[in-house]
């Protein structure tokens, strides 16, 4: 298994290439923050090989982050 910094860098690079077609730039940045802070999230993300499952999982992660943000 690759060291954590390499796996994390790989997942962020993969996210930029794979998700840029359907996520806004703001959503992609938020998702990268999720991968940066949650070691389990980037491992799960890289393990998701089914595109529809991966997209739904990404959307759930973003929705969970939005739910935790305080309203302004």
Buried (B, 14 or more C-beta within 10 A) or exposed (E): EEEEEEBBBEBBEBBBEBBEEEBEEEBBEBBBEBBEEBEEBBBBBBEBEEEEEBBEBBBEBBEEBEEEEEEE
